[in-house]
Amino acid sequence: MIHELRIYRTLPGQMPRLLRRFNDHTLRIWERMGIRQAGFWTTLIGESNNDLFYLLAWESMAERETKWNAFMADPEWQEKRAESEAPGPILANVSSSFLAPTAFSSVK
């Protein structure tokens, strides 16, 4: 199992729009495509309250490549993304890291 940590830094004041997009559209599209999320977090106390952190669970990098590319090309996703960004951009930056569990990790 591979976990992908994605960090979205929103532009100031845009976190509610990003959260609505995930809640109202993205998660349903992922479910249809077999993309498994392992959790979402916002910053309670820390460097920036403009950050959304989430984990995706993949069986392999090949699965990630196939499903993520299909998601990015999905017409419904492209439509909902464009609608959510019609008032203006939401994100300032996106980063992605692929994590492998240690031998002593409670998550495998």
Chimera marker file (.cmm) of the C-alpha trace (Angstrom):
<marker_set name="trace">
<marker id="1" x="0.000" y="0.000" z="0.000" r="1" g="1" b="0" radius="0.5"/>
<marker id="2" x="1.200" y="3.467" z="-0.914" r="1" g="1" b="0" radius="0.5"/>
<marker id="3" x="-0.275" y="6.619" z="0.567" r="1" g="1" b="0" radius="0.5"/>
<marker id="4" x="-0.187" y="9.889" z="-1.291" r="1" g="1" b="0" radius="0.5"/>
<marker id="5" x="-0.104" y="12.991" z="0.884" r="1" g="1" b="0" radius="0.5"/>
<marker id="6" x="-1.530" y="15.969" z="-0.952" r="1" g="1" b="0" radius="0.5"/>
<marker id="7" x="-1.384" y="19.475" z="0.485" r="1" g="1" b="0" radius="0.5"/>
<marker id="8" x="-3.502" y="22.216" z="-1.024" r="1" g="1" b="0" radius="0.5"/>
<marker id="9" x="-2.732" y="25.776" z="0.021" r="1" g="1" b="0" radius="0.5"/>
<marker id="10" x="-5.704" y="27.974" z="-0.745" r="1" g="1" b="0" radius="0.5"/>
<marker id="11" x="-5.633" y="31.633" z="-1.523" r="1" g="1" b="0" radius="0.5"/>
<marker id="12" x="-6.752" y="33.674" z="1.517" r="1" g="1" b="0" radius="0.5"/>
<marker id="13" x="-10.470" y="33.244" z="2.173" r="1" g="1" b="0" radius="0.5"/>
<marker id="14" x="-10.910" y="30.413" z="-0.357" r="1" g="1" b="0" radius="0.5"/>
<marker id="15" x="-10.900" y="27.359" z="1.975" r="1" g="1" b="0" radius="0.5"/>
<marker id="16" x="-14.728" y="27.194" z="2.148" r="1" g="1" b="0" radius="0.5"/>
<marker id="17" x="-14.953" y="26.960" z="-1.656" r="1" g="1" b="0" radius="0.5"/>
<marker id="18" x="-12.358" y="24.176" z="-1.763" r="1" g="1" b="0" radius="0.5"/>
<marker id="19" x="-14.097" y="22.212" z="0.990" r="1" g="1" b="0" radius="0.5"/>
<marker id="20" x="-17.458" y="22.551" z="-0.786" r="1" g="1" b="0" radius="0.5"/>
<marker id="21" x="-15.915" y="21.252" z="-4.024" r="1" g="1" b="0" radius="0.5"/>
<marker id="22" x="-14.590" y="18.153" z="-2.270" r="1" g="1" b="0" radius="0.5"/>
<marker id="23" x="-17.778" y="17.575" z="-0.280" r="1" g="1" b="0" radius="0.5"/>
<marker id="24" x="-20.271" y="18.258" z="-3.061" r="1" g="1" b="0" radius="0.5"/>
<marker id="25" x="-18.466" y="16.805" z="-6.100" r="1" g="1" b="0" radius="0.5"/>
<marker id="26" x="-14.939" y="15.410" z="-5.873" r="1" g="1" b="0" radius="0.5"/>
<marker id="27" x="-15.550" y="12.617" z="-3.353" r="1" g="1" b="0" radius="0.5"/>
<marker id="28" x="-18.516" y="11.286" z="-5.333" r="1" g="1" b="0" radius="0.5"/>
<marker id="29" x="-16.446" y="11.262" z="-8.540" r="1" g="1" b="0" radius="0.5"/>
<marker id="30" x="-13.594" y="9.487" z="-6.730" r="1" g="1" b="0" radius="0.5"/>
<marker id="31" x="-16.012" y="6.867" z="-5.429" r="1" g="1" b="0" radius="0.5"/>
<marker id="32" x="-17.238" y="6.218" z="-8.962" r="1" g="1" b="0" radius="0.5"/>
<marker id="33" x="-13.631" y="5.838" z="-10.139" r="1" g="1" b="0" radius="0.5"/>
<marker id="34" x="-12.433" y="3.674" z="-7.247" r="1" g="1" b="0" radius="0.5"/>
<marker id="35" x="-10.121" y="6.310" z="-5.732" r="1" g="1" b="0" radius="0.5"/>
<marker id="36" x="-9.842" y="5.714" z="-1.975" r="1" g="1" b="0" radius="0.5"/>
<marker id="37" x="-9.304" y="8.589" z="0.439" r="1" g="1" b="0" radius="0.5"/>
<marker id="38" x="-7.741" y="7.838" z="3.824" r="1" g="1" b="0" radius="0.5"/>
<marker id="39" x="-8.538" y="11.139" z="5.540" r="1" g="1" b="0" radius="0.5"/>
<marker id="40" x="-8.742" y="14.917" z="5.252" r="1" g="1" b="0" radius="0.5"/>
<marker id="41" x="-7.448" y="17.533" z="7.675" r="1" g="1" b="0" radius="0.5"/>
<marker id="42" x="-7.373" y="21.292" z="8.024" r="1" g="1" b="0" radius="0.5"/>
<marker id="43" x="-5.005" y="23.158" z="10.322" r="1" g="1" b="0" radius="0.5"/>
<marker id="44" x="-6.390" y="23.882" z="13.776" r="1" g="1" b="0" radius="0.5"/>
<marker id="45" x="-3.140" y="25.368" z="15.112" r="1" g="1" b="0" radius="0.5"/>
<marker id="46" x="-0.047" y="25.683" z="12.975" r="1" g="1" b="0" radius="0.5"/>
<marker id="47" x="1.728" y="27.500" z="10.218" r="1" g="1" b="0" radius="0.5"/>
<marker id="48" x="-1.244" y="28.198" z="7.931" r="1" g="1" b="0" radius="0.5"/>
<marker id="49" x="-4.993" y="27.852" z="8.198" r="1" g="1" b="0" radius="0.5"/>
<marker id="50" x="-5.100" y="27.999" z="4.392" r="1" g="1" b="0" radius="0.5"/>
<marker id="51" x="-3.888" y="24.378" z="4.088" r="1" g="1" b="0" radius="0.5"/>
<marker id="52" x="-5.918" y="21.267" z="3.375" r="1" g="1" b="0" radius="0.5"/>
<marker id="53" x="-4.105" y="17.960" z="3.907" r="1" g="1" b="0" radius="0.5"/>
<marker id="54" x="-5.406" y="14.639" z="2.645" r="1" g="1" b="0" radius="0.5"/>
<marker id="55" x="-4.247" y="11.088" z="2.058" r="1" g="1" b="0" radius="0.5"/>
<marker id="56" x="-5.114" y="8.813" z="-0.825" r="1" g="1" b="0" radius="0.5"/>
<marker id="57" x="-4.540" y="5.047" z="-0.600" r="1" g="1" b="0" radius="0.5"/>
<marker id="58" x="-3.121" y="3.246" z="-3.631" r="1" g="1" b="0" radius="0.5"/>
<marker id="59" x="-2.227" y="-0.404" z="-4.186" r="1" g="1" b="0" radius="0.5"/>
<marker id="60" x="0.649" y="0.655" z="-6.471" r="1" g="1" b="0" radius="0.5"/>
<marker id="61" x="2.045" y="3.565" z="-8.433" r="1" g="1" b="0" radius="0.5"/>
<marker id="62" x="0.541" y="1.961" z="-11.550" r="1" g="1" b="0" radius="0.5"/>
<marker id="63" x="-2.942" y="2.097" z="-9.990" r="1" g="1" b="0" radius="0.5"/>
<marker id="64" x="-2.374" y="5.729" z="-9.048" r="1" g="1" b="0" radius="0.5"/>
<marker id="65" x="-1.233" y="6.630" z="-12.557" r="1" g="1" b="0" radius="0.5"/>
<marker id="66" x="-4.230" y="4.978" z="-14.213" r="1" g="1" b="0" radius="0.5"/>
<marker id="67" x="-6.929" y="6.244" z="-11.857" r="1" g="1" b="0" radius="0.5"/>
<marker id="68" x="-5.548" y="9.754" z="-11.316" r="1" g="1" b="0" radius="0.5"/>
<marker id="69" x="-5.151" y="10.338" z="-15.050" r="1" g="1" b="0" radius="0.5"/>
<marker id="70" x="-8.715" y="9.101" z="-15.620" r="1" g="1" b="0" radius="0.5"/>
<marker id="71" x="-9.953" y="11.437" z="-12.873" r="1" g="1" b="0" radius="0.5"/>
<marker id="72" x="-8.156" y="14.464" z="-14.305" r="1" g="1" b="0" radius="0.5"/>
<marker id="73" x="-9.635" y="13.715" z="-17.760" r="1" g="1" b="0" radius="0.5"/>
<marker id="74" x="-13.156" y="13.025" z="-16.453" r="1" g="1" b="0" radius="0.5"/>
<marker id="75" x="-15.674" y="15.419" z="-18.079" r="1" g="1" b="0" radius="0.5"/>
<marker id="76" x="-17.753" y="15.745" z="-14.891" r="1" g="1" b="0" radius="0.5"/>
<marker id="77" x="-14.648" y="16.649" z="-12.845" r="1" g="1" b="0" radius="0.5"/>
<marker id="78" x="-13.535" y="19.194" z="-15.433" r="1" g="1" b="0" radius="0.5"/>
<marker id="79" x="-17.000" y="20.777" z="-15.428" r="1" g="1" b="0" radius="0.5"/>
<marker id="80" x="-17.266" y="20.943" z="-11.613" r="1" g="1" b="0" radius="0.5"/>
<marker id="81" x="-13.720" y="22.262" z="-11.273" r="1" g="1" b="0" radius="0.5"/>
<marker id="82" x="-14.414" y="25.014" z="-13.817" r="1" g="1" b="0" radius="0.5"/>
<marker id="83" x="-17.689" y="25.920" z="-12.069" r="1" g="1" b="0" radius="0.5"/>
<marker id="84" x="-15.976" y="26.130" z="-8.673" r="1" g="1" b="0" radius="0.5"/>
<marker id="85" x="-13.245" y="28.364" z="-10.087" r="1" g="1" b="0" radius="0.5"/>
<marker id="86" x="-15.569" y="30.652" z="-12.084" r="1" g="1" b="0" radius="0.5"/>
<marker id="87" x="-15.484" y="33.359" z="-9.358" r="1" g="1" b="0" radius="0.5"/>
<marker id="88" x="-11.663" y="33.153" z="-9.393" r="1" g="1" b="0" radius="0.5"/>
<marker id="89" x="-8.808" y="30.822" z="-8.474" r="1" g="1" b="0" radius="0.5"/>
<marker id="90" x="-9.001" y="28.774" z="-5.276" r="1" g="1" b="0" radius="0.5"/>
<marker id="91" x="-5.497" y="27.339" z="-4.928" r="1" g="1" b="0" radius="0.5"/>
<marker id="92" x="-2.153" y="29.041" z="-4.438" r="1" g="1" b="0" radius="0.5"/>
<marker id="93" x="-0.118" y="25.814" z="-4.436" r="1" g="1" b="0" radius="0.5"/>
<marker id="94" x="-0.456" y="22.019" z="-4.511" r="1" g="1" b="0" radius="0.5"/>
<marker id="95" x="2.173" y="19.554" z="-3.327" r="1" g="1" b="0" radius="0.5"/>
<marker id="96" x="2.167" y="15.783" z="-3.432" r="1" g="1" b="0" radius="0.5"/>
<marker id="97" x="4.355" y="13.195" z="-1.665" r="1" g="1" b="0" radius="0.5"/>
<marker id="98" x="4.209" y="9.403" z="-1.852" r="1" g="1" b="0" radius="0.5"/>
<marker id="99" x="4.652" y="7.696" z="1.503" r="1" g="1" b="0" radius="0.5"/>
<marker id="100" x="5.663" y="4.140" z="2.330" r="1" g="1" b="0" radius="0.5"/>
<marker id="101" x="4.978" y="2.808" z="5.842" r="1" g="1" b="0" radius="0.5"/>
<marker id="102" x="7.844" y="1.921" z="8.134" r="1" g="1" b="0" radius="0.5"/>
<marker id="103" x="8.077" y="-1.586" z="9.620" r="1" g="1" b="0" radius="0.5"/>
<marker id="104" x="6.649" y="-0.255" z="12.899" r="1" g="1" b="0" radius="0.5"/>
<marker id="105" x="3.819" y="1.841" z="11.429" r="1" g="1" b="0" radius="0.5"/>
<marker id="106" x="0.288" y="1.158" z="12.655" r="1" g="1" b="0" radius="0.5"/>
<marker id="107" x="-0.858" y="1.939" z="9.103" r="1" g="1" b="0" radius="0.5"/>
<marker id="108" x="0.367" y="-0.531" z="6.508" r="1" g="1" b="0" radius="0.5"/>
<link id1="1" id2="2" r="1" g="1" b="0" radius="0.2"/>
<link id1="2" id2="3" r="1" g="1" b="0" radius="0.2"/>
<link id1="3" id2="4" r="1" g="1" b="0" radius="0.2"/>
<link id1="4" id2="5" r="1" g="1" b="0" radius="0.2"/>
<link id1="5" id2="6" r="1" g="1" b="0" radius="0.2"/>
<link id1="6" id2="7" r="1" g="1" b="0" radius="0.2"/>
<link id1="7" id2="8" r="1" g="1" b="0" radius="0.2"/>
<link id1="8" id2="9" r="1" g="1" b="0" radius="0.2"/>
<link id1="9" id2="10" r="1" g="1" b="0" radius="0.2"/>
<link id1="10" id2="11" r="1" g="1" b="0" radius="0.2"/>
<link id1="11" id2="12" r="1" g="1" b="0" radius="0.2"/>
<link id1="12" id2="13" r="1" g="1" b="0" radius="0.2"/>
<link id1="13" id2="14" r="1" g="1" b="0" radius="0.2"/>
<link id1="14" id2="15" r="1" g="1" b="0" radius="0.2"/>
<link id1="15" id2="16" r="1" g="1" b="0" radius="0.2"/>
<link id1="16" id2="17" r="1" g="1" b="0" radius="0.2"/>
<link id1="17" id2="18" r="1" g="1" b="0" radius="0.2"/>
<link id1="18" id2="19" r="1" g="1" b="0" radius="0.2"/>
<link id1="19" id2="20" r="1" g="1" b="0" radius="0.2"/>
<link id1="20" id2="21" r="1" g="1" b="0" radius="0.2"/>
<link id1="21" id2="22" r="1" g="1" b="0" radius="0.2"/>
<link id1="22" id2="23" r="1" g="1" b="0" radius="0.2"/>
<link id1="23" id2="24" r="1" g="1" b="0" radius="0.2"/>
<link id1="24" id2="25" r="1" g="1" b="0" radius="0.2"/>
<link id1="25" id2="26" r="1" g="1" b="0" radius="0.2"/>
<link id1="26" id2="27" r="1" g="1" b="0" radius="0.2"/>
<link id1="27" id2="28" r="1" g="1" b="0" radius="0.2"/>
<link id1="28" id2="29" r="1" g="1" b="0" radius="0.2"/>
<link id1="29" id2="30" r="1" g="1" b="0" radius="0.2"/>
<link id1="30" id2="31" r="1" g="1" b="0" radius="0.2"/>
<link id1="31" id2="32" r="1" g="1" b="0" radius="0.2"/>
<link id1="32" id2="33" r="1" g="1" b="0" radius="0.2"/>
<link id1="33" id2="34" r="1" g="1" b="0" radius="0.2"/>
<link id1="34" id2="35" r="1" g="1" b="0" radius="0.2"/>
<link id1="35" id2="36" r="1" g="1" b="0" radius="0.2"/>
<link id1="36" id2="37" r="1" g="1" b="0" radius="0.2"/>
<link id1="37" id2="38" r="1" g="1" b="0" radius="0.2"/>
<link id1="38" id2="39" r="1" g="1" b="0" radius="0.2"/>
<link id1="39" id2="40" r="1" g="1" b="0" radius="0.2"/>
<link id1="40" id2="41" r="1" g="1" b="0" radius="0.2"/>
<link id1="41" id2="42" r="1" g="1" b="0" radius="0.2"/>
<link id1="42" id2="43" r="1" g="1" b="0" radius="0.2"/>
<link id1="43" id2="44" r="1" g="1" b="0" radius="0.2"/>
<link id1="44" id2="45" r="1" g="1" b="0" radius="0.2"/>
<link id1="45" id2="46" r="1" g="1" b="0" radius="0.2"/>
<link id1="46" id2="47" r="1" g="1" b="0" radius="0.2"/>
<link id1="47" id2="48" r="1" g="1" b="0" radius="0.2"/>
<link id1="48" id2="49" r="1" g="1" b="0" radius="0.2"/>
<link id1="49" id2="50" r="1" g="1" b="0" radius="0.2"/>
<link id1="50" id2="51" r="1" g="1" b="0" radius="0.2"/>
<link id1="51" id2="52" r="1" g="1" b="0" radius="0.2"/>
<link id1="52" id2="53" r="1" g="1" b="0" radius="0.2"/>
<link id1="53" id2="54" r="1" g="1" b="0" radius="0.2"/>
<link id1="54" id2="55" r="1" g="1" b="0" radius="0.2"/>
<link id1="55" id2="56" r="1" g="1" b="0" radius="0.2"/>
<link id1="56" id2="57" r="1" g="1" b="0" radius="0.2"/>
<link id1="57" id2="58" r="1" g="1" b="0" radius="0.2"/>
<link id1="58" id2="59" r="1" g="1" b="0" radius="0.2"/>
<link id1="59" id2="60" r="1" g="1" b="0" radius="0.2"/>
<link id1="60" id2="61" r="1" g="1" b="0" radius="0.2"/>
<link id1="61" id2="62" r="1" g="1" b="0" radius="0.2"/>
<link id1="62" id2="63" r="1" g="1" b="0" radius="0.2"/>
<link id1="63" id2="64" r="1" g="1" b="0" radius="0.2"/>
<link id1="64" id2="65" r="1" g="1" b="0" radius="0.2"/>
<link id1="65" id2="66" r="1" g="1" b="0" radius="0.2"/>
<link id1="66" id2="67" r="1" g="1" b="0" radius="0.2"/>
<link id1="67" id2="68" r="1" g="1" b="0" radius="0.2"/>
<link id1="68" id2="69" r="1" g="1" b="0" radius="0.2"/>
<link id1="69" id2="70" r="1" g="1" b="0" radius="0.2"/>
<link id1="70" id2="71" r="1" g="1" b="0" radius="0.2"/>
<link id1="71" id2="72" r="1" g="1" b="0" radius="0.2"/>
<link id1="72" id2="73" r="1" g="1" b="0" radius="0.2"/>
<link id1="73" id2="74" r="1" g="1" b="0" radius="0.2"/>
<link id1="74" id2="75" r="1" g="1" b="0" radius="0.2"/>
<link id1="75" id2="76" r="1" g="1" b="0" radius="0.2"/>
<link id1="76" id2="77" r="1" g="1" b="0" radius="0.2"/>
<link id1="77" id2="78" r="1" g="1" b="0" radius="0.2"/>
<link id1="78" id2="79" r="1" g="1" b="0" radius="0.2"/>
<link id1="79" id2="80" r="1" g="1" b="0" radius="0.2"/>
<link id1="80" id2="81" r="1" g="1" b="0" radius="0.2"/>
<link id1="81" id2="82" r="1" g="1" b="0" radius="0.2"/>
<link id1="82" id2="83" r="1" g="1" b="0" radius="0.2"/>
<link id1="83" id2="84" r="1" g="1" b="0" radius="0.2"/>
<link id1="84" id2="85" r="1" g="1" b="0" radius="0.2"/>
<link id1="85" id2="86" r="1" g="1" b="0" radius="0.2"/>
<link id1="86" id2="87" r="1" g="1" b="0" radius="0.2"/>
<link id1="87" id2="88" r="1" g="1" b="0" radius="0.2"/>
<link id1="88" id2="89" r="1" g="1" b="0" radius="0.2"/>
<link id1="89" id2="90" r="1" g="1" b="0" radius="0.2"/>
<link id1="90" id2="91" r="1" g="1" b="0" radius="0.2"/>
<link id1="91" id2="92" r="1" g="1" b="0" radius="0.2"/>
<link id1="92" id2="93" r="1" g="1" b="0" radius="0.2"/>
<link id1="93" id2="94" r="1" g="1" b="0" radius="0.2"/>
<link id1="94" id2="95" r="1" g="1" b="0" radius="0.2"/>
<link id1="95" id2="96" r="1" g="1" b="0" radius="0.2"/>
<link id1="96" id2="97" r="1" g="1" b="0" radius="0.2"/>
<link id1="97" id2="98" r="1" g="1" b="0" radius="0.2"/>
<link id1="98" id2="99" r="1" g="1" b="0" radius="0.2"/>
<link id1="99" id2="100" r="1" g="1" b="0" radius="0.2"/>
<link id1="100" id2="101" r="1" g="1" b="0" radius="0.2"/>
<link id1="101" id2="102" r="1" g="1" b="0" radius="0.2"/>
<link id1="102" id2="103" r="1" g="1" b="0" radius="0.2"/>
<link id1="103" id2="104" r="1" g="1" b="0" radius="0.2"/>
<link id1="104" id2="105" r="1" g="1" b="0" radius="0.2"/>
<link id1="105" id2="106" r="1" g="1" b="0" radius="0.2"/>
<link id1="106" id2="107" r="1" g="1" b="0" radius="0.2"/>
<link id1="107" id2="108" r="1" g="1" b="0" radius="0.2"/>
</marker_set>
